[in-house]
């Protein structure tokens, strides 16, 4: 992983003290409370931090000892500044609800802009699929990504081991989907979020609570993103629907996102440390942590409170990543869909993405700002390719961050050919029936609607059992291809895990080495600067590839290769 360690400088510490001096005082008779994550200072006493919380008017309602965070309820005005003034507290950030319905939140709209670009786009209908070779499951003929990473060949040697556990840190997993159920571990799966019907302003957040206590079951996904990711990693090769890159491994839902698609700090941190504690081998992270696209140590455009919040986020996330790495977890993350070189970031105009309409332009200093979790230490960052193996127009890139590349789909690939703007250029994977119904892609009887047909939604049935499948694109779809290959590496070369009997384990550093050494190298295109204007993009999408065939900003060390990993990887361990 090619990451930068950001450490607060003496200047930043001094600046923090000056900012804290301007903190808002408690409001007299203030009504209502909000939820906060408080980060304990390194080396400080947790009891001292709890005392600081109480002194600032808060109440501790939860604790993550592995990372040193406290979940707190407190009157919102000025709490962040007050509690952060204590030497025992590094900082704090709010756990904020989202002010929109599940299908219409800015976060979901953001996903739809990239991941569902094909919706309503009058996609072409080619005479045949981009990869017409028959697959291993009935619908695998459309899974060109599966073939590109050579999972079809790898499974003749290693199809995955049930003793290898892959965590899906996402919006949930539909554990009852016919392609997920055979590999789904319900016992270990957890949901670290609570649905929020409405925020203090009465605006819908996750919609009405469907289950008692407003906590969705561990096998439920009201968004669809997590189920799509899970299917790419490990849909069973069971003669039904589709199969995944590692079709025999165990899938574990460690949900850290709201139904509405936001990933906030505390649920994410809790999911990572839980996954490490129960012995997960791989965790896939196809997201960035809201509400900041870029978390900065000391951005002049930010308020005092915002600076404290971002420093707390950086520290808490890195502690969680360090903890998981020490516990043997290979961490895979999506590189991001903002079509920028993360080593030379553009102005961040989308943060904060909550409350709605509060975002503002922020110049980004590459030395003091991070896109998390993909720019965290111990994280393998994945860029996205189309079926032609060209870098997808939306994908982030850069020699500082990109470790490997993988199929993520690109709707506009194949310009000048019948494949341009076709659904088949995207990644097909598992789709929860409840989400397909909510989005109008199937009717109450389970039949695909005209809207669903245009989106490429597929249905496969065996007897009375039916499963649904949708097309998406994004680095969120690329990362699970890499996570699946990582799971195959552990399956092939892992040893019995003494800490977790009945499971396998392999050092994440060894897994990363195998992935890198067995990847299919790709040189930068010629010319190195690629314009996407003929595909209909603005000049902002233009990307320049730096590096050589062994390592470059578009492909990292190369395209993940499952067959090479399970047949040649042993020589690199």
Secondary structure, DSSP 8 states (H G I E B T S, - for coil): ---------HHHHHHHHHHHTT-----TT----EEEEEEE-TT--HHHHHHHHHHTTEEEEEEETTTTEEEEEE-STTHHHHHHTSTTEEEEEEE----S-GGGSHHHHHHHHHHTTTTTS--B--SS-SS-S--SSTTGGG-HHHHHTTHHHHTTT----TT-EEEEESSB--TTSTTTGGGB-TTT-EE-----SB-TTS-BSS-S--SGGG---TT-BSSSHHHHHHHHHH---SSSS---TTTTSEEEEEE-B-TTS-B-HHHHHHHHHHHHHTT-SEEEE-S--TT-SSEESS-TTS-HHHHHHHHHHHHHHHHHHHHHHHTT-EEEEE--SS-SBGGG---B-S---SSTT----B---TTTEE-TTTTSTTEEEEEEE-TTS-B-TT--B-TTT--EEEE---TT-STTSTTTTBGGGSEEEEE-HHHHHHTTSB-TTS-B-HHHHHHT-EEEEETTEEEEEEEE-SHHHHHHHHHHHHHHHHHHH-EE-TTSTT-EE--HHHHHHHHHHTSB-----SSSEE--GGGT--GGG-EE--B-SSSBTTTBT-B--HHHHHHHGGGG-
